[in-house]
Amino acid sequence: RYAYVISGHTHRAMVRVIGDLTVINAGTLLTGQVPCWSVLDFDKRLIQFYEIGDDGNSSASSEWAI
């Protein structure tokens, strides 16, 4: 029934496909991990992950087709 599940429990940016379901972890702000965030474009079927540096600036770290 659903194509996507978006969660944040693992505190690690990821995309996993299980059958017809795509599981997306958008990232983490947890101390001790690499802080990151993401932008999902459902029209282009693309997710872009961004890491947050020590200076507070973001840089693209990886891109996935979803």
N, CA, C and O atoms as a Maestro MAE file, in Angstrom:
{
 s_m_m2io_version
 :::
 2.0.0
}

f_m_ct {
 s_m_title
 :::
 protein
 m_atom[264] {
  # First column is atom index #
  i_m_mmod_type
  r_m_x_coord
  r_m_y_coord
  r_m_z_coord
  i_m_residue_number
  s_m_chain_name
  s_m_pdb_residue_name
  s_m_pdb_atom_name
  i_m_atomic_number
  :::
  1 25 0.814 -1.195 0.000 1 A "ARG " " N  " 7
  2 3 0.000 0.000 0.000 1 A "ARG " " CA " 6
  3 2 0.858 1.260 0.000 1 A "ARG " " C  " 6
  4 15 0.498 2.242 -0.650 1 A "ARG " " O  " 8
  5 25 1.992 1.259 0.718 2 A "TYR " " N  " 7
  6 3 2.861 2.428 0.794 2 A "TYR " " CA " 6
  7 2 4.143 2.172 0.025 2 A "TYR " " C  " 6
  8 15 4.620 1.040 -0.038 2 A "TYR " " O  " 8
  9 25 4.699 3.221 -0.559 3 A "ALA " " N  " 7
  10 3 5.951 3.103 -1.308 3 A "ALA " " CA " 6
  11 2 7.154 3.498 -0.461 3 A "ALA " " C  " 6
  12 15 8.258 3.003 -0.687 3 A "ALA " " O  " 8
  13 25 6.948 4.408 0.536 4 A "TYR " " N  " 7
  14 3 8.058 4.949 1.313 4 A "TYR " " CA " 6
  15 2 7.735 4.965 2.801 4 A "TYR " " C  " 6
  16 15 6.592 5.171 3.209 4 A "TYR " " O  " 8
  17 25 8.775 4.741 3.600 5 A "VAL " " N  " 7
  18 3 8.726 4.964 5.046 5 A "VAL " " CA " 6
  19 2 9.909 5.865 5.361 5 A "VAL " " C  " 6
  20 15 11.044 5.548 5.004 5 A "VAL " " O  " 8
  21 25 9.652 6.996 6.031 6 A "ILE " " N  " 7
  22 3 10.720 7.916 6.411 6 A "ILE " " CA " 6
  23 2 10.793 7.920 7.924 6 A "ILE " " C  " 6
  24 15 9.803 8.181 8.607 6 A "ILE " " O  " 8
  25 25 11.993 7.624 8.447 7 A "SER " " N  " 7
  26 3 12.149 7.556 9.897 7 A "SER " " CA " 6
  27 2 13.519 8.100 10.270 7 A "SER " " C  " 6
  28 15 14.289 8.504 9.399 7 A "SER " " O  " 8
  29 25 13.821 8.112 11.543 8 A "GLY " " N  " 7
  30 3 15.098 8.615 11.988 8 A "GLY " " CA " 6
  31 2 15.674 7.817 13.133 8 A "GLY " " C  " 6
  32 15 16.613 8.275 13.784 8 A "GLY " " O  " 8
  33 25 15.149 6.655 13.396 9 A "HIS " " N  " 7
  34 3 15.519 5.901 14.592 9 A "HIS " " CA " 6
  35 2 16.985 5.462 14.626 9 A "HIS " " C  " 6
  36 15 17.585 5.442 15.701 9 A "HIS " " O  " 8
  37 25 17.566 5.116 13.501 10 A "THR " " N  " 7
  38 3 18.927 4.571 13.509 10 A "THR " " CA " 6
  39 2 20.004 5.646 13.652 10 A "THR " " C  " 6
  40 15 21.156 5.320 13.937 10 A "THR " " O  " 8
  41 25 19.658 6.906 13.462 11 A "HIS " " N  " 7
  42 3 20.607 8.025 13.520 11 A "HIS " " CA " 6
  43 2 21.706 7.915 12.474 11 A "HIS " " C  " 6
  44 15 22.800 8.445 12.665 11 A "HIS " " O  " 8
  45 25 21.428 7.240 11.382 12 A "ARG " " N  " 7
  46 3 22.362 7.142 10.264 12 A "ARG " " CA " 6
  47 2 21.582 7.358 8.968 12 A "ARG " " C  " 6
  48 15 20.551 6.726 8.738 12 A "ARG " " O  " 8
  49 25 22.087 8.256 8.129 13 A "ALA " " N  " 7
  50 3 21.436 8.475 6.840 13 A "ALA " " CA " 6
  51 2 21.495 7.193 6.025 13 A "ALA " " C  " 6
  52 15 22.550 6.568 5.916 13 A "ALA " " O  " 8
  53 25 20.356 6.799 5.450 14 A "MET " " N  " 7
  54 3 20.351 5.569 4.671 14 A "MET " " CA " 6
  55 2 19.129 5.494 3.780 14 A "MET " " C  " 6
  56 15 18.120 6.159 4.016 14 A "MET " " O  " 8
  57 25 19.242 4.671 2.751 15 A "VAL " " N  " 7
  58 3 18.125 4.308 1.890 15 A "VAL " " CA " 6
  59 2 18.201 2.801 1.726 15 A "VAL " " C  " 6
  60 15 19.232 2.271 1.311 15 A "VAL " " O  " 8
  61 25 17.109 2.103 2.052 16 A "ARG " " N  " 7
  62 3 17.062 0.638 1.889 16 A "ARG " " CA " 6
  63 2 15.773 0.272 1.169 16 A "ARG " " C  " 6
  64 15 14.705 0.803 1.473 16 A "ARG " " O  " 8
  65 25 15.883 -0.622 0.232 17 A "VAL " " N  " 7
  66 3 14.705 -1.103 -0.489 17 A "VAL " " CA " 6
  67 2 14.421 -2.513 -0.023 17 A "VAL " " C  " 6
  68 15 15.286 -3.387 -0.079 17 A "VAL " " O  " 8
  69 25 13.199 -2.729 0.439 18 A "ILE " " N  " 7
  70 3 12.749 -4.036 0.910 18 A "ILE " " CA " 6
  71 2 11.494 -4.371 0.112 18 A "ILE " " C  " 6
  72 15 10.409 -3.869 0.406 18 A "ILE " " O  " 8
  73 25 11.648 -5.213 -0.888 19 A "GLY " " N  " 7
  74 3 10.519 -5.514 -1.771 19 A "GLY " " CA " 6
  75 2 10.104 -4.251 -2.512 19 A "GLY " " C  " 6
  76 15 10.921 -3.632 -3.193 19 A "GLY " " O  " 8
  77 25 8.834 -3.866 -2.381 20 A "ASP " " N  " 7
  78 3 8.316 -2.663 -3.029 20 A "ASP " " CA " 6
  79 2 8.382 -1.427 -2.125 20 A "ASP " " C  " 6
  80 15 7.918 -0.353 -2.507 20 A "ASP " " O  " 8
  81 25 8.959 -1.578 -0.930 21 A "LEU " " N  " 7
  82 3 9.009 -0.499 0.059 21 A "LEU " " CA " 6
  83 2 10.413 0.092 0.136 21 A "LEU " " C  " 6
  84 15 11.392 -0.647 0.241 21 A "LEU " " O  " 8
  85 25 10.517 1.423 0.084 22 A "THR " " N  " 7
  86 3 11.790 2.120 0.264 22 A "THR " " CA " 6
  87 2 11.788 2.758 1.643 22 A "THR " " C  " 6
  88 15 10.920 3.571 1.959 22 A "THR " " O  " 8
  89 25 12.776 2.381 2.472 23 A "VAL " " N  " 7
  90 3 12.907 2.910 3.831 23 A "VAL " " CA " 6
  91 2 14.013 3.958 3.809 23 A "VAL " " C  " 6
  92 15 15.136 3.681 3.386 23 A "VAL " " O  " 8
  93 25 13.684 5.166 4.270 24 A "ILE " " N  " 7
  94 3 14.620 6.282 4.248 24 A "ILE " " CA " 6
  95 2 14.834 6.781 5.662 24 A "ILE " " C  " 6
  96 15 13.872 7.066 6.376 24 A "ILE " " O  " 8
  97 25 16.099 6.889 6.073 25 A "ASN " " N  " 7
  98 3 16.436 7.558 7.319 25 A "ASN " " CA " 6
  99 2 17.039 8.893 6.904 25 A "ASN " " C  " 6
  100 15 18.079 8.932 6.247 25 A "ASN " " O  " 8
  101 25 16.389 9.979 7.286 26 A "ALA " " N  " 7
  102 3 16.741 11.310 6.787 26 A "ALA " " CA " 6
  103 2 18.056 11.849 7.331 26 A "ALA " " C  " 6
  104 15 18.604 12.791 6.759 26 A "ALA " " O  " 8
  105 25 18.584 11.286 8.420 27 A "GLY " " N  " 7
  106 3 19.845 11.761 8.970 27 A "GLY " " CA " 6
  107 2 19.786 11.871 10.478 27 A "GLY " " C  " 6
  108 15 18.906 11.290 11.112 27 A "GLY " " O  " 8
  109 25 20.731 12.624 11.068 28 A "THR " " N  " 7
  110 3 20.800 12.742 12.516 28 A "THR " " CA " 6
  111 2 21.427 14.068 12.924 28 A "THR " " C  " 6
  112 15 22.235 14.638 12.191 28 A "THR " " O  " 8
  113 25 21.053 14.541 14.078 29 A "LEU " " N  " 7
  114 3 21.719 15.676 14.714 29 A "LEU " " CA " 6
  115 2 22.344 15.231 16.026 29 A "LEU " " C  " 6
  116 15 22.788 16.060 16.820 29 A "LEU " " O  " 8
  117 25 22.378 13.918 16.253 30 A "LEU " " N  " 7
  118 3 22.885 13.328 17.484 30 A "LEU " " CA " 6
  119 2 24.378 13.574 17.658 30 A "LEU " " C  " 6
  120 15 25.156 13.356 16.729 30 A "LEU " " O  " 8
  121 25 24.777 14.023 18.829 31 A "THR " " N  " 7
  122 3 26.185 14.210 19.151 31 A "THR " " CA " 6
  123 2 26.906 12.857 19.099 31 A "THR " " C  " 6
  124 15 26.373 11.852 19.569 31 A "THR " " O  " 8
  125 25 28.108 12.834 18.532 32 A "GLY " " N  " 7
  126 3 28.872 11.593 18.415 32 A "GLY " " CA " 6
  127 2 28.705 10.930 17.059 32 A "GLY " " C  " 6
  128 15 29.460 10.016 16.728 32 A "GLY " " O  " 8
  129 25 27.744 11.364 16.275 33 A "GLN " " N  " 7
  130 3 27.536 10.882 14.913 33 A "GLN " " CA " 6
  131 2 27.919 12.005 13.956 33 A "GLN " " C  " 6
  132 15 28.135 13.137 14.389 33 A "GLN " " O  " 8
  133 25 28.005 11.711 12.670 34 A "VAL " " N  " 7
  134 3 28.213 12.764 11.673 34 A "VAL " " CA " 6
  135 2 26.849 13.423 11.452 34 A "VAL " " C  " 6
  136 15 25.954 12.806 10.874 34 A "VAL " " O  " 8
  137 25 26.680 14.681 11.911 35 A "PRO " " N  " 7
  138 3 25.373 15.318 11.746 35 A "PRO " " CA " 6
  139 2 25.058 15.546 10.270 35 A "PRO " " C  " 6
  140 15 25.917 15.969 9.496 35 A "PRO " " O  " 8
  141 25 23.825 15.260 9.900 36 A "CYS " " N  " 7
  142 3 23.433 15.402 8.506 36 A "CYS " " CA " 6
  143 2 21.934 15.630 8.397 36 A "CYS " " C  " 6
  144 15 21.186 15.441 9.356 36 A "CYS " " O  " 8
  145 25 21.517 16.037 7.218 37 A "TRP " " N  " 7
  146 3 20.107 16.236 6.907 37 A "TRP " " CA " 6
  147 2 19.922 15.888 5.437 37 A "TRP " " C  " 6
  148 15 20.898 15.620 4.737 37 A "TRP " " O  " 8
  149 25 18.679 15.889 4.960 38 A "SER " " N  " 7
  150 3 18.444 15.464 3.586 38 A "SER " " CA " 6
  151 2 17.295 16.234 2.954 38 A "SER " " C  " 6
  152 15 16.455 16.823 3.635 38 A "SER " " O  " 8
  153 25 17.291 16.207 1.632 39 A "VAL " " N  " 7
  154 3 16.211 16.786 0.832 39 A "VAL " " CA " 6
  155 2 15.695 15.679 -0.070 39 A "VAL " " C  " 6
  156 15 16.461 15.065 -0.813 39 A "VAL " " O  " 8
  157 25 14.390 15.424 -0.004 40 A "LEU " " N  " 7
  158 3 13.762 14.419 -0.854 40 A "LEU " " CA " 6
  159 2 12.978 15.113 -1.951 40 A "LEU " " C  " 6
  160 15 12.180 16.010 -1.679 40 A "LEU " " O  " 8
  161 25 13.203 14.703 -3.185 41 A "ASP " " N  " 7
  162 3 12.454 15.222 -4.327 41 A "ASP " " CA " 6
  163 2 11.687 14.048 -4.918 41 A "ASP " " C  " 6
  164 15 12.246 13.235 -5.654 41 A "ASP " " O  " 8
  165 25 10.403 13.968 -4.589 42 A "PHE " " N  " 7
  166 3 9.609 12.832 -5.051 42 A "PHE " " CA " 6
  167 2 9.297 12.922 -6.536 42 A "PHE " " C  " 6
  168 15 9.077 11.894 -7.176 42 A "PHE " " O  " 8
  169 25 9.272 14.133 -7.108 43 A "ASP " " N  " 7
  170 3 9.056 14.261 -8.553 43 A "ASP " " CA " 6
  171 2 10.232 13.676 -9.327 43 A "ASP " " C  " 6
  172 15 10.037 12.972 -10.318 43 A "ASP " " O  " 8
  173 25 11.463 13.969 -8.873 44 A "LYS " " N  " 7
  174 3 12.662 13.452 -9.530 44 A "LYS " " CA " 6
  175 2 13.071 12.089 -8.996 44 A "LYS " " C  " 6
  176 15 13.964 11.444 -9.545 44 A "LYS " " O  " 8
  177 25 12.407 11.644 -7.907 45 A "ARG " " N  " 7
  178 3 12.720 10.377 -7.237 45 A "ARG " " CA " 6
  179 2 14.190 10.333 -6.828 45 A "ARG " " C  " 6
  180 15 14.936 9.426 -7.199 45 A "ARG " " O  " 8
  181 25 14.583 11.354 -6.043 46 A "LEU " " N  " 7
  182 3 15.970 11.551 -5.664 46 A "LEU " " CA " 6
  183 2 16.048 12.047 -4.230 46 A "LEU " " C  " 6
  184 15 15.224 12.860 -3.810 46 A "LEU " " O  " 8
  185 25 17.036 11.564 -3.468 47 A "ILE " " N  " 7
  186 3 17.307 12.088 -2.137 47 A "ILE " " CA " 6
  187 2 18.774 12.517 -2.086 47 A "ILE " " C  " 6
  188 15 19.665 11.778 -2.504 47 A "ILE " " O  " 8
  189 25 19.005 13.713 -1.573 48 A "GLN " " N  " 7
  190 3 20.355 14.264 -1.435 48 A "GLN " " CA " 6
  191 2 20.643 14.416 0.048 48 A "GLN " " C  " 6
  192 15 19.894 15.083 0.762 48 A "GLN " " O  " 8
  193 25 21.730 13.798 0.519 49 A "PHE " " N  " 7
  194 3 22.147 13.926 1.910 49 A "PHE " " CA " 6
  195 2 23.214 15.011 2.018 49 A "PHE " " C  " 6
  196 15 24.055 15.159 1.132 49 A "PHE " " O  " 8
  197 25 23.169 15.769 3.115 50 A "TYR " " N  " 7
  198 3 24.119 16.844 3.386 50 A "TYR " " CA " 6
  199 2 24.713 16.645 4.773 50 A "TYR " " C  " 6
  200 15 23.980 16.409 5.734 50 A "TYR " " O  " 8
  201 25 26.034 16.739 4.885 51 A "GLU " " N  " 7
  202 3 26.698 16.678 6.187 51 A "GLU " " CA " 6
  203 2 26.867 18.100 6.718 51 A "GLU " " C  " 6
  204 15 27.077 19.041 5.952 51 A "GLU " " O  " 8
  205 25 26.773 18.241 8.033 52 A "ILE " " N  " 7
  206 3 26.957 19.530 8.683 52 A "ILE " " CA " 6
  207 2 28.354 19.547 9.293 52 A "ILE " " C  " 6
  208 15 28.665 18.732 10.161 52 A "ILE " " O  " 8
  209 25 29.198 20.477 8.838 53 A "GLY " " N  " 7
  210 3 30.569 20.571 9.317 53 A "GLY " " CA " 6
  211 2 30.661 21.237 10.678 53 A "GLY " " C  " 6
  212 15 29.680 21.785 11.179 53 A "GLY " " O  " 8
  213 25 31.839 21.186 11.268 54 A "ASP " " N  " 7
  214 3 32.082 21.810 12.563 54 A "ASP " " CA " 6
  215 2 31.805 23.309 12.539 54 A "ASP " " C  " 6
  216 15 31.476 23.895 13.570 54 A "ASP " " O  " 8
  217 25 31.936 23.935 11.365 55 A "ASP " " N  " 7
  218 3 31.692 25.362 11.235 55 A "ASP " " CA " 6
  219 2 30.210 25.683 11.038 55 A "ASP " " C  " 6
  220 15 29.838 26.851 10.930 55 A "ASP " " O  " 8
  221 25 29.352 24.633 10.989 56 A "GLY " " N  " 7
  222 3 27.915 24.822 10.819 56 A "GLY " " CA " 6
  223 2 27.457 24.852 9.374 56 A "GLY " " C  " 6
  224 15 26.256 24.896 9.107 56 A "GLY " " O  " 8
  225 25 28.395 24.827 8.438 57 A "ASN " " N  " 7
  226 3 28.033 24.825 7.020 57 A "ASN " " CA " 6
  227 2 27.744 23.401 6.557 57 A "ASN " " C  " 6
  228 15 28.297 22.435 7.082 57 A "ASN " " O  " 8
  229 25 26.872 23.297 5.569 58 A "SER " " N  " 7
  230 3 26.507 21.994 5.012 58 A "SER " " CA " 6
  231 2 27.174 21.763 3.671 58 A "SER " " C  " 6
  232 15 27.409 22.700 2.908 58 A "SER " " O  " 8
  233 25 27.476 20.504 3.395 59 A "SER " " N  " 7
  234 3 28.002 20.124 2.082 59 A "SER " " CA " 6
  235 2 27.373 18.806 1.671 59 A "SER " " C  " 6
  236 15 27.123 17.933 2.502 59 A "SER " " O  " 8
  237 25 27.119 18.675 0.368 60 A "ALA " " N  " 7
  238 3 26.520 17.447 -0.161 60 A "ALA " " CA " 6
  239 2 27.448 16.270 0.096 60 A "ALA " " C  " 6
  240 15 28.650 16.350 -0.156 60 A "ALA " " O  " 8
  241 25 26.882 15.175 0.601 61 A "SER " " N  " 7
  242 3 27.714 14.005 0.886 61 A "SER " " CA " 6
  243 2 27.362 12.811 0.011 61 A "SER " " C  " 6
  244 15 28.247 12.035 -0.351 61 A "SER " " O  " 8
  245 25 26.096 12.648 -0.335 62 A "SER " " N  " 7
  246 3 25.715 11.536 -1.217 62 A "SER " " CA " 6
  247 2 24.330 11.791 -1.799 62 A "SER " " C  " 6
  248 15 23.551 12.594 -1.286 62 A "SER " " O  " 8
  249 25 24.055 11.087 -2.881 63 A "GLU " " N  " 7
  250 3 22.776 11.247 -3.584 63 A "GLU " " CA " 6
  251 2 22.289 9.853 -3.969 63 A "GLU " " C  " 6
  252 15 23.079 9.015 -4.405 63 A "GLU " " O  " 8
  253 25 21.002 9.605 -3.809 64 A "TRP " " N  " 7
  254 3 20.426 8.299 -4.105 64 A "TRP " " CA " 6
  255 2 19.170 8.451 -4.952 64 A "TRP " " C  " 6
  256 15 18.381 9.372 -4.739 64 A "TRP " " O  " 8
  257 25 18.990 7.573 -5.886 65 A "ALA " " N  " 7
  258 3 17.709 7.468 -6.594 65 A "ALA " " CA " 6
  259 2 16.762 6.680 -5.701 65 A "ALA " " C  " 6
  260 15 17.149 5.673 -5.108 65 A "ALA " " O  " 8
  261 25 15.529 7.141 -5.609 66 A "ILE " " N  " 7
  262 3 14.553 6.446 -4.748 66 A "ILE " " CA " 6
  263 2 13.378 5.961 -5.563 66 A "ILE " " C  " 6
  264 15 12.457 5.355 -5.016 66 A "ILE " " O  " 8
  :::
 }
 m_bond[263] {
  # First column is bond index #
  i_m_from
  i_m_to
  i_m_order
  :::
  1 1 2 1
  2 2 3 1
  3 3 4 2
  4 3 5 1
  5 5 6 1
  6 6 7 1
  7 7 8 2
  8 7 9 1
  9 9 10 1
  10 10 11 1
  11 11 12 2
  12 11 13 1
  13 13 14 1
  14 14 15 1
  15 15 16 2
  16 15 17 1
  17 17 18 1
  18 18 19 1
  19 19 20 2
  20 19 21 1
  21 21 22 1
  22 22 23 1
  23 23 24 2
  24 23 25 1
  25 25 26 1
  26 26 27 1
  27 27 28 2
  28 27 29 1
  29 29 30 1
  30 30 31 1
  31 31 32 2
  32 31 33 1
  33 33 34 1
  34 34 35 1
  35 35 36 2
  36 35 37 1
  37 37 38 1
  38 38 39 1
  39 39 40 2
  40 39 41 1
  41 41 42 1
  42 42 43 1
  43 43 44 2
  44 43 45 1
  45 45 46 1
  46 46 47 1
  47 47 48 2
  48 47 49 1
  49 49 50 1
  50 50 51 1
  51 51 52 2
  52 51 53 1
  53 53 54 1
  54 54 55 1
  55 55 56 2
  56 55 57 1
  57 57 58 1
  58 58 59 1
  59 59 60 2
  60 59 61 1
  61 61 62 1
  62 62 63 1
  63 63 64 2
  64 63 65 1
  65 65 66 1
  66 66 67 1
  67 67 68 2
  68 67 69 1
  69 69 70 1
  70 70 71 1
  71 71 72 2
  72 71 73 1
  73 73 74 1
  74 74 75 1
  75 75 76 2
  76 75 77 1
  77 77 78 1
  78 78 79 1
  79 79 80 2
  80 79 81 1
  81 81 82 1
  82 82 83 1
  83 83 84 2
  84 83 85 1
  85 85 86 1
  86 86 87 1
  87 87 88 2
  88 87 89 1
  89 89 90 1
  90 90 91 1
  91 91 92 2
  92 91 93 1
  93 93 94 1
  94 94 95 1
  95 95 96 2
  96 95 97 1
  97 97 98 1
  98 98 99 1
  99 99 100 2
  100 99 101 1
  101 101 102 1
  102 102 103 1
  103 103 104 2
  104 103 105 1
  105 105 106 1
  106 106 107 1
  107 107 108 2
  108 107 109 1
  109 109 110 1
  110 110 111 1
  111 111 112 2
  112 111 113 1
  113 113 114 1
  114 114 115 1
  115 115 116 2
  116 115 117 1
  117 117 118 1
  118 118 119 1
  119 119 120 2
  120 119 121 1
  121 121 122 1
  122 122 123 1
  123 123 124 2
  124 123 125 1
  125 125 126 1
  126 126 127 1
  127 127 128 2
  128 127 129 1
  129 129 130 1
  130 130 131 1
  131 131 132 2
  132 131 133 1
  133 133 134 1
  134 134 135 1
  135 135 136 2
  136 135 137 1
  137 137 138 1
  138 138 139 1
  139 139 140 2
  140 139 141 1
  141 141 142 1
  142 142 143 1
  143 143 144 2
  144 143 145 1
  145 145 146 1
  146 146 147 1
  147 147 148 2
  148 147 149 1
  149 149 150 1
  150 150 151 1
  151 151 152 2
  152 151 153 1
  153 153 154 1
  154 154 155 1
  155 155 156 2
  156 155 157 1
  157 157 158 1
  158 158 159 1
  159 159 160 2
  160 159 161 1
  161 161 162 1
  162 162 163 1
  163 163 164 2
  164 163 165 1
  165 165 166 1
  166 166 167 1
  167 167 168 2
  168 167 169 1
  169 169 170 1
  170 170 171 1
  171 171 172 2
  172 171 173 1
  173 173 174 1
  174 174 175 1
  175 175 176 2
  176 175 177 1
  177 177 178 1
  178 178 179 1
  179 179 180 2
  180 179 181 1
  181 181 182 1
  182 182 183 1
  183 183 184 2
  184 183 185 1
  185 185 186 1
  186 186 187 1
  187 187 188 2
  188 187 189 1
  189 189 190 1
  190 190 191 1
  191 191 192 2
  192 191 193 1
  193 193 194 1
  194 194 195 1
  195 195 196 2
  196 195 197 1
  197 197 198 1
  198 198 199 1
  199 199 200 2
  200 199 201 1
  201 201 202 1
  202 202 203 1
  203 203 204 2
  204 203 205 1
  205 205 206 1
  206 206 207 1
  207 207 208 2
  208 207 209 1
  209 209 210 1
  210 210 211 1
  211 211 212 2
  212 211 213 1
  213 213 214 1
  214 214 215 1
  215 215 216 2
  216 215 217 1
  217 217 218 1
  218 218 219 1
  219 219 220 2
  220 219 221 1
  221 221 222 1
  222 222 223 1
  223 223 224 2
  224 223 225 1
  225 225 226 1
  226 226 227 1
  227 227 228 2
  228 227 229 1
  229 229 230 1
  230 230 231 1
  231 231 232 2
  232 231 233 1
  233 233 234 1
  234 234 235 1
  235 235 236 2
  236 235 237 1
  237 237 238 1
  238 238 239 1
  239 239 240 2
  240 239 241 1
  241 241 242 1
  242 242 243 1
  243 243 244 2
  244 243 245 1
  245 245 246 1
  246 246 247 1
  247 247 248 2
  248 247 249 1
  249 249 250 1
  250 250 251 1
  251 251 252 2
  252 251 253 1
  253 253 254 1
  254 254 255 1
  255 255 256 2
  256 255 257 1
  257 257 258 1
  258 258 259 1
  259 259 260 2
  260 259 261 1
  261 261 262 1
  262 262 263 1
  263 263 264 2
  :::
 }
}
